Structures are given as C-alpha cells and as structure tokens.
Amino acid sequence: MLTLLQHPFCPHSRFVRVVLGEYGLAARLVEERIWERREEFLILNPACMTPVLLEEGGPPVPGAAIIAEYLDETRGAALAEHRLLPSDPAERVEVRRLADWFNDKFHAEVSGPLVHERLYKRYMSVQQGGGPPDTDAMRAARINIRYHMAYIGWLVRTRDWLAGDRLTYADLAAAAHLSVVDYLGDVPWNEDEAAKAWYARVKSRPSFRPLLGDMLAGIPPSPTYADLDF
C-alpha cells in the first residue's frame, strides 16, 4: 500500500500524483501543510517539503525527483516502451534535464511564488509567514512564465513531446506545474498555440483527471482549468 503525504496544490505533489496515475498505482493521499512543521512529518523529511511517498516495508521517499527515480527503479521496466524514464542513457539525460527545469527553475520563478503568495499564505499565521500576498513576487512570476511558455512551444514544435518522441517525466512535471498556475488563471494561453495544444494533450490523459477535480474553498478555478477543449 502506498501513501503520499502531499498538498493538493503543491506542484511537486501533483507531478507525483500524475506519475502514479500513469503507472496505474493507487495511493492514499494525506494532506500535509508544511508551514505547520509537524514533528511526525519532519522525522520523515527533515527538509519539510512535500511530497513524501511511503511504501510498506521501505524507507520514506522524499521529494518529487527522488520519488520519480524510485518508481522508475521499482516499476519502470514493467511499462516497456511506455516507460516514463527511457532506458537509453542520452534520452534519460534529456528527460532529467527538462524535469529538473520545471521542478526547480519553473517552480522557483513561477509556480512556487504564485502558490505561496495566492494560496498558502491564506492559511498561514503571521508567525508562520502568512499575511497579504507580495504583489511584486506575483508580478515577477507572471512575467517569467512568458519565456517558459515560449520554451515549451519551441520544444513541441521540434519534437512530438517535450523530451522526444513519447511522453516522459518531463511532460508530466511541466504540466503539473502549469496546472496550479492555470487554476489561478495566470497562464497566458493565447501567446503560444503549440504550448497550448501540448498541454491539452497531457491534460486529457486519464492520469490527469483527478487533478482537475481539486478545488480550493474561496478561490474558484479559472474557466480554462477543467475544460479539455479550452
């Protein structure tokens, strides 16, 4: 039995949820509010970051990238040609590079600030870092997303998927991070049709549908969020 300690609007948690869906794995989802710094959670992951995957008989697996590697090592071979991390070393480098781009760079410049300022701060006390959103941080994130969208568009105009000729961790990482930004209505979909068409393909996959059902009280999703024909 798998358990995923996560937050429904943590982009890294969403990435792992979609990966689990692609593997056909069910997991018990437990919401973790990292700003509460629960002692039990800190024991599992002293970095106090979501997600953390728990599997009976194994150690806690912390962090999106480590979980992705763990799932590939333990389940990847069974997917054969649909493996999310290819067997060819050169192809694996490109998948890892792009997954890192979105899990680290995109998160630092776009999805992280927007989620923190617009969502997490609503539930945090002043002592925990809560309060009014930082409008400068949000403005910077909305500017930054434009060059990321242009990069996605360039990639899918030269390849079938972000890292090559098939779906990989790179696509799932990028789409997971975009999904939370799309919920907030901050994705400029009209700027790159190729990027939009690529996201529509990922968004239409069965593994992605549970994410589109996530809602946050007091903050309704954008009109495009759950629309597969946006």
C-alpha positions in Angstrom: 0.0 0.0 0.0 1.3 3.4 -1.0 0.7 6.6 1.0 1.5 10.0 -0.4 2.0 12.9 2.0 1.2 15.9 -0.2 -0.7 19.1 -0.7 -3.3 19.2 -3.5 -1.9 22.5 -4.8 1.8 21.7 -4.4 3.1 21.4 -8.0 5.6 18.7 -7.0 2.8 16.7 -5.3 0.7 17.0 -8.4 3.6 15.7 -10.5 3.9 12.6 -8.4 0.2 12.0 -8.4 0.1 12.1 -12.2 3.1 9.8 -12.3 1.3 7.3 -10.0 -1.7 7.5 -12.3 0.5 6.7 -15.4 1.9 3.7 -13.5 -1.6 2.6 -12.6 -0.8 2.8 -8.9 -3.3 3.8 -6.3 -2.1 5.7 -3.2 -3.7 7.0 -0.1 -3.4 10.8 -0.2 -2.7 12.6 3.0 -2.8 16.4 3.0 0.3 17.9 4.6 0.5 21.6 5.4 4.3 22.1 5.5 4.0 25.5 7.3 2.7 23.7 10.4 6.0 21.8 10.6 4.6 18.7 12.2 7.1 16.8 14.2 6.0 13.5 12.7 6.5 14.9 9.2 9.9 16.3 10.0 11.0 12.9 11.1 10.1 11.6 7.6 11.6 14.5 5.8 13.7 17.0 7.8 13.6 19.4 4.8 9.9 19.8 5.5 8.9 19.7 1.8 6.1 17.8 0.0 5.7 15.2 -1.3 6.9 12.2 0.6 6.0 8.7 -0.6 5.6 5.8 1.9 5.6 2.2 0.9 5.1 -0.6 3.4 8.5 -2.2 4.2 10.5 0.6 2.7 12.0 3.9 3.8 10.2 7.2 3.3 11.0 8.6 -0.2 11.2 12.4 0.0 10.9 14.8 -2.9 9.4 14.7 -6.4 12.7 13.9 -8.3 13.7 11.1 -5.9 10.2 9.6 -5.9 10.2 9.6 -9.8 13.6 7.8 -9.7 12.3 5.3 -7.1 9.2 4.5 -9.1 11.2 4.0 -12.3 13.6 1.7 -10.5 10.9 -0.4 -8.9 8.2 -0.2 -11.6 9.6 1.3 -14.7 10.7 -1.9 -16.5 7.1 -3.2 -16.5 6.0 -0.3 -18.7 8.3 -1.4 -21.5 8.1 1.1 -24.4 5.8 3.4 -22.3 8.5 3.8 -19.6 8.5 7.4 -18.3 12.2 7.5 -18.0 13.7 5.9 -21.1 16.3 3.2 -21.0 18.7 4.9 -23.4 21.3 7.0 -21.3 21.2 10.0 -23.7 17.4 10.1 -23.6 17.4 9.8 -19.9 19.7 12.9 -19.6 17.3 15.0 -21.6 14.2 13.8 -19.6 16.0 14.5 -16.4 17.2 17.9 -17.6 13.7 19.1 -18.5 12.0 17.6 -15.4 14.6 19.5 -13.4 13.9 22.6 -15.4 10.2 22.6 -14.3 10.6 21.1 -10.8 13.3 23.6 -9.9 13.6 26.6 -12.3 9.9 26.9 -13.2 9.0 26.4 -9.6 11.4 29.0 -8.3 10.4 31.6 -10.9 6.6 30.9 -11.5 4.6 28.2 -9.7 6.3 28.4 -6.3 5.8 32.2 -5.8 2.2 32.1 -7.1 1.1 29.2 -5.0 2.8 30.6 -1.9 1.5 34.1 -2.3 -2.0 33.4 -3.5 -2.8 30.1 -1.8 -0.6 29.0 1.1 -0.4 32.4 2.8 -4.2 32.4 3.2 -3.8 29.5 5.7 -0.6 30.6 7.4 -0.5 32.6 10.6 1.7 35.8 10.8 4.2 33.7 12.8 4.3 31.2 10.0 4.9 33.8 7.3 1.3 34.5 6.4 -0.2 37.8 5.5 -1.0 39.9 2.4 0.4 38.5 -0.8 3.6 40.0 -2.2 2.4 41.8 -5.3 6.0 42.2 -6.6 6.6 38.5 -6.4 3.4 37.7 -8.2 4.1 40.3 -10.9 7.6 38.8 -11.5 6.1 35.3 -11.8 3.6 36.4 -14.4 6.4 38.0 -16.4 8.6 34.9 -16.0 6.0 32.5 -17.3 6.1 34.0 -20.7 9.6 32.8 -21.6 8.8 29.4 -20.1 5.8 29.1 -22.4 7.9 30.1 -25.4 10.4 27.4 -24.5 7.6 24.8 -24.2 6.3 25.9 -27.6 9.7 25.7 -29.2 10.3 22.2 -27.8 7.0 20.8 -29.0 7.3 22.4 -32.4 10.6 20.4 -32.9 9.5 17.2 -31.1 6.4 15.1 -30.5 6.7 15.6 -26.7 8.9 17.8 -24.6 11.9 15.4 -24.4 11.4 13.4 -27.6 9.0 11.2 -29.4 7.0 10.0 -26.4 5.5 11.1 -23.1 8.0 11.2 -20.2 8.6 12.6 -16.8 9.4 15.9 -18.5 5.9 16.4 -19.8 4.3 15.4 -16.5 6.5 17.8 -14.5 5.8 20.7 -16.8 2.0 20.0 -16.9 1.8 19.6 -13.2 3.3 23.0 -12.5 1.3 24.6 -15.2 -1.9 23.1 -13.7 -1.7 25.1 -10.5 -0.9 28.3 -12.4 -3.8 27.6 -14.7 -6.1 27.1 -11.7 -5.2 30.7 -10.7 -5.8 32.0 -14.2 -2.2 33.1 -14.7 -1.2 31.1 -17.8 -1.1 33.3 -21.0 -2.6 30.6 -23.2 -3.1 32.9 -26.2 0.7 33.5 -26.6 1.7 30.1 -27.9 -0.6 27.8 -29.7 1.9 24.9 -29.8 2.3 25.0 -26.0 -1.4 25.2 -25.5 -2.0 22.2 -27.8 0.7 20.2 -26.0 -0.9 20.9 -22.6 -4.3 19.9 -23.9 -2.9 16.5 -24.8 -1.4 16.0 -21.3 -4.5 17.4 -19.6 -6.7 14.9 -21.5 -4.9 11.9 -20.1 -6.8 9.8 -17.5 -4.0 10.2 -15.0 -4.5 14.0 -15.0 -8.3 14.0 -14.4 -8.1 13.7 -10.6 -6.1 17.0 -10.5 -8.8 18.8 -12.4 -11.3 17.9 -9.7 -9.3 19.7 -7.0 -10.9 22.8 -5.7 -10.0 25.3 -3.0 -12.6 26.9 -0.9 -12.9 30.7 -1.6 -10.7 30.6 -4.7 -12.6 29.2 -7.7 -10.6 27.8 -10.7 -10.1 29.7 -13.9 -12.6 29.0 -16.7 -9.9 27.0 -18.6 -8.8 24.8 -15.7 -11.1 21.8 -16.1 -12.0 22.5 -19.8 -10.4 19.9 -22.0 -11.3 22.0 -25.1 -10.0 25.3 -23.9 
